[in-house]
């Protein structure tokens, strides 16, 4: 297991480390030093509220 520190807003980053499982196509992310950078998708407010209701919150 490789422990690669990461602080990017990337979908592969979790708890400060890169969790990329398989290396695939290299992205064209000029804003990041990582060749596999993929920006996290924004969760809409409606989806977040629905998730909270399912989990017994709000």
mmCIF file of the N, C-alpha and C atoms, coordinates in Angstrom:
data_MODEL
# 
_entry.id   MODEL 
# 
loop_
_atom_site.group_PDB 
_atom_site.id 
_atom_site.type_symbol 
_atom_site.label_atom_id 
_atom_site.label_alt_id 
_atom_site.label_comp_id 
_atom_site.label_asym_id 
_atom_site.label_entity_id 
_atom_site.label_seq_id 
_atom_site.pdbx_PDB_ins_code 
_atom_site.Cartn_x 
_atom_site.Cartn_y 
_atom_site.Cartn_z 
_atom_site.occupancy 
_atom_site.B_iso_or_equiv 
_atom_site.pdbx_formal_charge 
_atom_site.auth_seq_id 
_atom_site.auth_comp_id 
_atom_site.auth_asym_id 
_atom_site.auth_atom_id 
_atom_site.pdbx_PDB_model_num 
ATOM 1   N N  . UNK A 1 1  ? 0.849   -1.187 0.000   1.00 0.00 ? 1  UNK A N  1 
ATOM 2   C CA . UNK A 1 1  ? 0.000   0.000  0.000   1.00 0.00 ? 1  UNK A CA 1 
ATOM 3   C C  . UNK A 1 1  ? 0.885   1.237  0.000   1.00 0.00 ? 1  UNK A C  1 
ATOM 4   N N  . UNK A 1 2  ? 0.597   2.165  -0.905  1.00 0.00 ? 2  UNK A N  1 
ATOM 5   C CA . UNK A 1 2  ? 1.351   3.409  -0.985  1.00 0.00 ? 2  UNK A CA 1 
ATOM 6   C C  . UNK A 1 2  ? 0.632   4.491  -0.203  1.00 0.00 ? 2  UNK A C  1 
ATOM 7   N N  . UNK A 1 3  ? 1.372   5.222  0.603   1.00 0.00 ? 3  UNK A N  1 
ATOM 8   C CA . UNK A 1 3  ? 0.804   6.349  1.343   1.00 0.00 ? 3  UNK A CA 1 
ATOM 9   C C  . UNK A 1 3  ? 1.295   7.635  0.693   1.00 0.00 ? 3  UNK A C  1 
ATOM 10  N N  . UNK A 1 4  ? 0.485   8.146  -0.209  1.00 0.00 ? 4  UNK A N  1 
ATOM 11  C CA . UNK A 1 4  ? 0.836   9.361  -0.926  1.00 0.00 ? 4  UNK A CA 1 
ATOM 12  C C  . UNK A 1 4  ? 0.035   10.510 -0.328  1.00 0.00 ? 4  UNK A C  1 
ATOM 13  N N  . UNK A 1 5  ? 0.700   11.456 0.348   1.00 0.00 ? 5  UNK A N  1 
ATOM 14  C CA . UNK A 1 5  ? -0.017  12.596 0.923   1.00 0.00 ? 5  UNK A CA 1 
ATOM 15  C C  . UNK A 1 5  ? -0.686  13.423 -0.177  1.00 0.00 ? 5  UNK A C  1 
ATOM 16  N N  . UNK A 1 6  ? -1.890  13.886 0.110   1.00 0.00 ? 6  UNK A N  1 
ATOM 17  C CA . UNK A 1 6  ? -2.635  14.678 -0.868  1.00 0.00 ? 6  UNK A CA 1 
ATOM 18  C C  . UNK A 1 6  ? -3.543  15.658 -0.143  1.00 0.00 ? 6  UNK A C  1 
ATOM 19  N N  . UNK A 1 7  ? -3.539  16.903 -0.589  1.00 0.00 ? 7  UNK A N  1 
ATOM 20  C CA . UNK A 1 7  ? -4.432  17.906 -0.005  1.00 0.00 ? 7  UNK A CA 1 
ATOM 21  C C  . UNK A 1 7  ? -5.291  18.564 -1.087  1.00 0.00 ? 7  UNK A C  1 
ATOM 22  N N  . UNK A 1 8  ? -5.345  17.955 -2.256  1.00 0.00 ? 8  UNK A N  1 
ATOM 23  C CA . UNK A 1 8  ? -6.124  18.503 -3.369  1.00 0.00 ? 8  UNK A CA 1 
ATOM 24  C C  . UNK A 1 8  ? -7.616  18.240 -3.172  1.00 0.00 ? 8  UNK A C  1 
ATOM 25  N N  . UNK A 1 9  ? -8.449  19.017 -3.851  1.00 0.00 ? 9  UNK A N  1 
ATOM 26  C CA . UNK A 1 9  ? -9.897  18.807 -3.850  1.00 0.00 ? 9  UNK A CA 1 
ATOM 27  C C  . UNK A 1 9  ? -10.211 17.772 -4.937  1.00 0.00 ? 9  UNK A C  1 
ATOM 28  N N  . UNK A 1 10 ? -9.714  16.568 -4.729  1.00 0.00 ? 10 UNK A N  1 
ATOM 29  C CA . UNK A 1 10 ? -9.784  15.500 -5.717  1.00 0.00 ? 10 UNK A CA 1 
ATOM 30  C C  . UNK A 1 10 ? -10.667 14.367 -5.205  1.00 0.00 ? 10 UNK A C  1 
ATOM 31  N N  . UNK A 1 11 ? -11.374 13.712 -6.114  1.00 0.00 ? 11 UNK A N  1 
ATOM 32  C CA . UNK A 1 11 ? -12.255 12.627 -5.682  1.00 0.00 ? 11 UNK A CA 1 
ATOM 33  C C  . UNK A 1 11 ? -11.487 11.415 -5.175  1.00 0.00 ? 11 UNK A C  1 
ATOM 34  N N  . UNK A 1 12 ? -10.195 11.337 -5.447  1.00 0.00 ? 12 UNK A N  1 
ATOM 35  C CA . UNK A 1 12 ? -9.379  10.220 -4.975  1.00 0.00 ? 12 UNK A CA 1 
ATOM 36  C C  . UNK A 1 12 ? -8.758  10.489 -3.602  1.00 0.00 ? 12 UNK A C  1 
ATOM 37  N N  . UNK A 1 13 ? -8.847  11.727 -3.106  1.00 0.00 ? 13 UNK A N  1 
ATOM 38  C CA . UNK A 1 13 ? -8.249  12.109 -1.824  1.00 0.00 ? 13 UNK A CA 1 
ATOM 39  C C  . UNK A 1 13 ? -9.197  11.797 -0.680  1.00 0.00 ? 13 UNK A C  1 
ATOM 40  N N  . UNK A 1 14 ? -8.670  11.139 0.340   1.00 0.00 ? 14 UNK A N  1 
ATOM 41  C CA . UNK A 1 14 ? -9.468  10.852 1.536   1.00 0.00 ? 14 UNK A CA 1 
ATOM 42  C C  . UNK A 1 14 ? -8.554  10.924 2.743   1.00 0.00 ? 14 UNK A C  1 
ATOM 43  N N  . UNK A 1 15 ? -8.963  11.702 3.727   1.00 0.00 ? 15 UNK A N  1 
ATOM 44  C CA . UNK A 1 15 ? -8.206  11.845 4.974   1.00 0.00 ? 15 UNK A CA 1 
ATOM 45  C C  . UNK A 1 15 ? -6.748  12.237 4.743   1.00 0.00 ? 15 UNK A C  1 
ATOM 46  N N  . UNK A 1 16 ? -6.505  13.063 3.721   1.00 0.00 ? 16 UNK A N  1 
ATOM 47  C CA . UNK A 1 16 ? -5.166  13.576 3.470   1.00 0.00 ? 16 UNK A CA 1 
ATOM 48  C C  . UNK A 1 16 ? -4.256  12.666 2.664   1.00 0.00 ? 16 UNK A C  1 
ATOM 49  N N  . UNK A 1 17 ? -4.813  11.583 2.116   1.00 0.00 ? 17 UNK A N  1 
ATOM 50  C CA . UNK A 1 17 ? -4.011  10.659 1.313   1.00 0.00 ? 17 UNK A CA 1 
ATOM 51  C C  . UNK A 1 17 ? -4.721  10.339 0.004   1.00 0.00 ? 17 UNK A C  1 
ATOM 52  N N  . UNK A 1 18 ? -3.928  9.997  -1.004  1.00 0.00 ? 18 UNK A N  1 
ATOM 53  C CA . UNK A 1 18 ? -4.481  9.580  -2.281  1.00 0.00 ? 18 UNK A CA 1 
ATOM 54  C C  . UNK A 1 18 ? -4.942  8.132  -2.156  1.00 0.00 ? 18 UNK A C  1 
ATOM 55  N N  . UNK A 1 19 ? -6.182  7.890  -2.545  1.00 0.00 ? 19 UNK A N  1 
ATOM 56  C CA . UNK A 1 19 ? -6.748  6.539  -2.466  1.00 0.00 ? 19 UNK A CA 1 
ATOM 57  C C  . UNK A 1 19 ? -7.083  6.004  -3.851  1.00 0.00 ? 19 UNK A C  1 
ATOM 58  N N  . UNK A 1 20 ? -6.358  6.462  -4.858  1.00 0.00 ? 20 UNK A N  1 
ATOM 59  C CA . UNK A 1 20 ? -6.583  5.997  -6.220  1.00 0.00 ? 20 UNK A CA 1 
ATOM 60  C C  . UNK A 1 20 ? -6.285  4.506  -6.275  1.00 0.00 ? 20 UNK A C  1 
ATOM 61  N N  . UNK A 1 21 ? -7.269  3.711  -6.651  1.00 0.00 ? 21 UNK A N  1 
ATOM 62  C CA . UNK A 1 21 ? -7.132  2.254  -6.660  1.00 0.00 ? 21 UNK A CA 1 
ATOM 63  C C  . UNK A 1 21 ? -6.372  1.756  -7.885  1.00 0.00 ? 21 UNK A C  1 
ATOM 64  N N  . UNK A 1 22 ? -6.772  2.229  -9.054  1.00 0.00 ? 22 UNK A N  1 
ATOM 65  C CA . UNK A 1 22 ? -6.149  1.789  -10.295 1.00 0.00 ? 22 UNK A CA 1 
ATOM 66  C C  . UNK A 1 22 ? -5.753  3.003  -11.114 1.00 0.00 ? 22 UNK A C  1 
ATOM 67  N N  . UNK A 1 23 ? -4.614  2.920  -11.726 1.00 0.00 ? 23 UNK A N  1 
ATOM 68  C CA . UNK A 1 23 ? -4.162  4.021  -12.564 1.00 0.00 ? 23 UNK A CA 1 
ATOM 69  C C  . UNK A 1 23 ? -4.832  3.895  -13.916 1.00 0.00 ? 23 UNK A C  1 
ATOM 70  N N  . UNK A 1 24 ? -5.435  4.979  -14.365 1.00 0.00 ? 24 UNK A N  1 
ATOM 71  C CA . UNK A 1 24 ? -6.145  4.968  -15.634 1.00 0.00 ? 24 UNK A CA 1 
ATOM 72  C C  . UNK A 1 24 ? -5.602  6.043  -16.539 1.00 0.00 ? 24 UNK A C  1 
ATOM 73  N N  . UNK A 1 25 ? -6.500  6.659  -17.251 1.00 0.00 ? 25 UNK A N  1 
ATOM 74  C CA . UNK A 1 25 ? -6.121  7.710  -18.179 1.00 0.00 ? 25 UNK A CA 1 
ATOM 75  C C  . UNK A 1 25 ? -5.604  8.926  -17.414 1.00 0.00 ? 25 UNK A C  1 
ATOM 76  N N  . UNK A 1 26 ? -4.550  9.489  -17.918 1.00 0.00 ? 26 UNK A N  1 
ATOM 77  C CA . UNK A 1 26 ? -3.986  10.696 -17.319 1.00 0.00 ? 26 UNK A CA 1 
ATOM 78  C C  . UNK A 1 26 ? -4.869  11.866 -17.710 1.00 0.00 ? 26 UNK A C  1 
ATOM 79  N N  . UNK A 1 27 ? -5.229  12.687 -16.730 1.00 0.00 ? 27 UNK A N  1 
ATOM 80  C CA . UNK A 1 27 ? -6.098  13.834 -16.993 1.00 0.00 ? 27 UNK A CA 1 
ATOM 81  C C  . UNK A 1 27 ? -5.275  15.028 -17.453 1.00 0.00 ? 27 UNK A C  1 
ATOM 82  N N  . UNK A 1 28 ? -5.957  16.014 -17.959 1.00 0.00 ? 28 UNK A N  1 
ATOM 83  C CA . UNK A 1 28 ? -5.311  17.245 -18.416 1.00 0.00 ? 28 UNK A CA 1 
ATOM 84  C C  . UNK A 1 28 ? -5.594  18.341 -17.394 1.00 0.00 ? 28 UNK A C  1 
ATOM 85  N N  . UNK A 1 29 ? -5.244  18.093 -16.151 1.00 0.00 ? 29 UNK A N  1 
ATOM 86  C CA . UNK A 1 29 ? -5.514  19.042 -15.071 1.00 0.00 ? 29 UNK A CA 1 
ATOM 87  C C  . UNK A 1 29 ? -4.283  19.913 -14.840 1.00 0.00 ? 29 UNK A C  1 
ATOM 88  N N  . UNK A 1 30 ? -4.236  21.036 -15.531 1.00 0.00 ? 30 UNK A N  1 
ATOM 89  C CA . UNK A 1 30 ? -3.089  21.932 -15.421 1.00 0.00 ? 30 UNK A CA 1 
ATOM 90  C C  . UNK A 1 30 ? -3.025  22.613 -14.060 1.00 0.00 ? 30 UNK A C  1 
ATOM 91  N N  . UNK A 1 31 ? -4.141  22.662 -13.336 1.00 0.00 ? 31 UNK A N  1 
ATOM 92  C CA . UNK A 1 31 ? -4.196  23.340 -12.044 1.00 0.00 ? 31 UNK A CA 1 
ATOM 93  C C  . UNK A 1 31 ? -3.629  22.491 -10.911 1.00 0.00 ? 31 UNK A C  1 
ATOM 94  N N  . UNK A 1 32 ? -3.307  21.241 -11.173 1.00 0.00 ? 32 UNK A N  1 
ATOM 95  C CA . UNK A 1 32 ? -2.824  20.340 -10.131 1.00 0.00 ? 32 UNK A CA 1 
ATOM 96  C C  . UNK A 1 32 ? -1.520  19.685 -10.571 1.00 0.00 ? 32 UNK A C  1 
ATOM 97  N N  . UNK A 1 33 ? -0.620  19.429 -9.617  1.00 0.00 ? 33 UNK A N  1 
ATOM 98  C CA . UNK A 1 33 ? 0.621   18.742 -9.962  1.00 0.00 ? 33 UNK A CA 1 
ATOM 99  C C  . UNK A 1 33 ? 0.418   17.242 -10.186 1.00 0.00 ? 33 UNK A C  1 
ATOM 100 N N  . UNK A 1 34 ? -0.773  16.720 -9.898  1.00 0.00 ? 34 UNK A N  1 
ATOM 101 C CA . UNK A 1 34 ? -1.047  15.293 -10.027 1.00 0.00 ? 34 UNK A CA 1 
ATOM 102 C C  . UNK A 1 34 ? -1.613  14.977 -11.415 1.00 0.00 ? 34 UNK A C  1 
ATOM 103 N N  . UNK A 1 35 ? -1.076  13.962 -12.054 1.00 0.00 ? 35 UNK A N  1 
ATOM 104 C CA . UNK A 1 35 ? -1.533  13.573 -13.387 1.00 0.00 ? 35 UNK A CA 1 
ATOM 105 C C  . UNK A 1 35 ? -2.898  12.907 -13.365 1.00 0.00 ? 35 UNK A C  1 
ATOM 106 N N  . UNK A 1 36 ? -3.353  12.445 -12.198 1.00 0.00 ? 36 UNK A N  1 
ATOM 107 C CA . UNK A 1 36 ? -4.627  11.732 -12.084 1.00 0.00 ? 36 UNK A CA 1 
ATOM 108 C C  . UNK A 1 36 ? -5.695  12.548 -11.356 1.00 0.00 ? 36 UNK A C  1 
ATOM 109 N N  . UNK A 1 37 ? -5.475  13.852 -11.220 1.00 0.00 ? 37 UNK A N  1 
ATOM 110 C CA . UNK A 1 37 ? -6.408  14.728 -10.516 1.00 0.00 ? 37 UNK A CA 1 
ATOM 111 C C  . UNK A 1 37 ? -7.780  14.723 -11.177 1.00 0.00 ? 37 UNK A C  1 
ATOM 112 N N  . UNK A 1 38 ? -8.819  14.548 -10.365 1.00 0.00 ? 38 UNK A N  1 
ATOM 113 C CA . UNK A 1 38 ? -10.206 14.640 -10.822 1.00 0.00 ? 38 UNK A CA 1 
ATOM 114 C C  . UNK A 1 38 ? -10.975 15.377 -9.732  1.00 0.00 ? 38 UNK A C  1 
ATOM 115 N N  . UNK A 1 39 ? -11.415 16.592 -10.025 1.00 0.00 ? 39 UNK A N  1 
ATOM 116 C CA . UNK A 1 39 ? -12.079 17.416 -9.015  1.00 0.00 ? 39 UNK A CA 1 
ATOM 117 C C  . UNK A 1 39 ? -13.317 16.719 -8.459  1.00 0.00 ? 39 UNK A C  1 
ATOM 118 N N  . UNK A 1 40 ? -13.512 16.871 -7.141  1.00 0.00 ? 40 UNK A N  1 
ATOM 119 C CA . UNK A 1 40 ? -14.687 16.294 -6.485  1.00 0.00 ? 40 UNK A CA 1 
ATOM 120 C C  . UNK A 1 40 ? -15.940 16.931 -7.051  1.00 0.00 ? 40 UNK A C  1 
ATOM 121 N N  . UNK A 1 41 ? -16.986 16.123 -7.202  1.00 0.00 ? 41 UNK A N  1 
ATOM 122 C CA . UNK A 1 41 ? -18.266 16.649 -7.652  1.00 0.00 ? 41 UNK A CA 1 
ATOM 123 C C  . UNK A 1 41 ? -18.952 17.322 -6.481  1.00 0.00 ? 41 UNK A C  1 
ATOM 124 N N  . UNK A 1 42 ? -19.585 18.435 -6.756  1.00 0.00 ? 42 UNK A N  1 
ATOM 125 C CA . UNK A 1 42 ? -20.302 19.152 -5.704  1.00 0.00 ? 42 UNK A CA 1 
ATOM 126 C C  . UNK A 1 42 ? -21.613 18.435 -5.427  1.00 0.00 ? 42 UNK A C  1 
ATOM 127 N N  . UNK A 1 43 ? -21.930 18.264 -4.152  1.00 0.00 ? 43 UNK A N  1 
ATOM 128 C CA . UNK A 1 43 ? -23.187 17.649 -3.751  1.00 0.00 ? 43 UNK A CA 1 
ATOM 129 C C  . UNK A 1 43 ? -24.226 18.750 -3.654  1.00 0.00 ? 43 UNK A C  1 
ATOM 130 N N  . UNK A 1 44 ? -25.344 18.574 -4.349  1.00 0.00 ? 44 UNK A N  1 
ATOM 131 C CA . UNK A 1 44 ? -26.382 19.597 -4.311  1.00 0.00 ? 44 UNK A CA 1 
ATOM 132 C C  . UNK A 1 44 ? -27.044 19.619 -2.943  1.00 0.00 ? 44 UNK A C  1 
ATOM 133 N N  . UNK A 1 45 ? -27.616 20.758 -2.591  1.00 0.00 ? 45 UNK A N  1 
ATOM 134 C CA . UNK A 1 45 ? -28.260 20.909 -1.283  1.00 0.00 ? 45 UNK A CA 1 
ATOM 135 C C  . UNK A 1 45 ? -29.435 19.945 -1.142  1.00 0.00 ? 45 UNK A C  1 
ATOM 136 N N  . UNK A 1 46 ? -30.181 19.723 -2.224  1.00 0.00 ? 46 UNK A N  1 
ATOM 137 C CA . UNK A 1 46 ? -31.321 18.804 -2.173  1.00 0.00 ? 46 UNK A CA 1 
ATOM 138 C C  . UNK A 1 46 ? -30.864 17.378 -1.892  1.00 0.00 ? 46 UNK A C  1 
ATOM 139 N N  . UNK A 1 47 ? -29.790 16.941 -2.496  1.00 0.00 ? 47 UNK A N  1 
ATOM 140 C CA . UNK A 1 47 ? -29.275 15.596 -2.265  1.00 0.00 ? 47 UNK A CA 1 
ATOM 141 C C  . UNK A 1 47 ? -28.786 15.461 -0.838  1.00 0.00 ? 47 UNK A C  1 
ATOM 142 N N  . UNK A 1 48 ? -28.161 16.500 -0.317  1.00 0.00 ? 48 UNK A N  1 
ATOM 143 C CA . UNK A 1 48 ? -27.664 16.485 1.054   1.00 0.00 ? 48 UNK A CA 1 
ATOM 144 C C  . UNK A 1 48 ? -28.818 16.399 2.047   1.00 0.00 ? 48 UNK A C  1 
ATOM 145 N N  . UNK A 1 49 ? -29.885 17.141 1.813   1.00 0.00 ? 49 UNK A N  1 
ATOM 146 C CA . UNK A 1 49 ? -31.056 17.120 2.690   1.00 0.00 ? 49 UNK A CA 1 
ATOM 147 C C  . UNK A 1 49 ? -31.726 15.752 2.648   1.00 0.00 ? 49 UNK A C  1 
ATOM 148 N N  . UNK A 1 50 ? -31.835 15.162 1.465   1.00 0.00 ? 50 UNK A N  1 
ATOM 149 C CA . UNK A 1 50 ? -32.441 13.839 1.328   1.00 0.00 ? 50 UNK A CA 1 
ATOM 150 C C  . UNK A 1 50 ? -31.614 12.797 2.064   1.00 0.00 ? 50 UNK A C  1 
ATOM 151 N N  . UNK A 1 51 ? -30.300 12.915 1.997   1.00 0.00 ? 51 UNK A N  1 
ATOM 152 C CA . UNK A 1 51 ? -29.405 11.996 2.703   1.00 0.00 ? 51 UNK A CA 1 
ATOM 153 C C  . UNK A 1 51 ? -29.610 12.096 4.202   1.00 0.00 ? 51 UNK A C  1 
ATOM 154 N N  . UNK A 1 52 ? -29.736 13.309 4.725   1.00 0.00 ? 52 UNK A N  1 
ATOM 155 C CA . UNK A 1 52 ? -29.945 13.504 6.161   1.00 0.00 ? 52 UNK A CA 1 
ATOM 156 C C  . UNK A 1 52 ? -31.259 12.884 6.616   1.00 0.00 ? 52 UNK A C  1 
ATOM 157 N N  . UNK A 1 53 ? -32.302 13.006 5.802   1.00 0.00 ? 53 UNK A N  1 
ATOM 158 C CA . UNK A 1 53 ? -33.601 12.438 6.163   1.00 0.00 ? 53 UNK A CA 1 
ATOM 159 C C  . UNK A 1 53 ? -33.526 10.915 6.215   1.00 0.00 ? 53 UNK A C  1 
ATOM 160 N N  . UNK A 1 54 ? -32.782 10.310 5.275   1.00 0.00 ? 54 UNK A N  1 
ATOM 161 C CA . UNK A 1 54 ? -32.622 8.857  5.258   1.00 0.00 ? 54 UNK A CA 1 
ATOM 162 C C  . UNK A 1 54 ? -31.894 8.372  6.497   1.00 0.00 ? 54 UNK A C  1 
ATOM 163 N N  . UNK A 1 55 ? -30.959 9.182  6.991   1.00 0.00 ? 55 UNK A N  1 
ATOM 164 C CA . UNK A 1 55 ? -30.142 8.792  8.133   1.00 0.00 ? 55 UNK A CA 1 
ATOM 165 C C  . UNK A 1 55 ? -30.772 9.217  9.455   1.00 0.00 ? 55 UNK A C  1 
ATOM 166 N N  . UNK A 1 56 ? -31.981 9.751  9.419   1.00 0.00 ? 56 UNK A N  1 
ATOM 167 C CA . UNK A 1 56 ? -32.675 10.131 10.643  1.00 0.00 ? 56 UNK A CA 1 
ATOM 168 C C  . UNK A 1 56 ? -32.386 11.534 11.129  1.00 0.00 ? 56 UNK A C  1 
ATOM 169 N N  . UNK A 1 57 ? -31.628 12.298 10.380  1.00 0.00 ? 57 UNK A N  1 
ATOM 170 C CA . UNK A 1 57 ? -31.323 13.682 10.763  1.00 0.00 ? 57 UNK A CA 1 
ATOM 171 C C  . UNK A 1 57 ? -32.358 14.623 10.198  1.00 0.00 ? 57 UNK A C  1 
ATOM 172 N N  . UNK A 1 58 ? -32.255 15.895 10.543  1.00 0.00 ? 58 UNK A N  1 
ATOM 173 C CA . UNK A 1 58 ? -33.124 16.981 10.079  1.00 0.00 ? 58 UNK A CA 1 
ATOM 174 C C  . UNK A 1 58 ? -34.515 16.479 9.893   1.00 0.00 ? 58 UNK A C  1 
# 
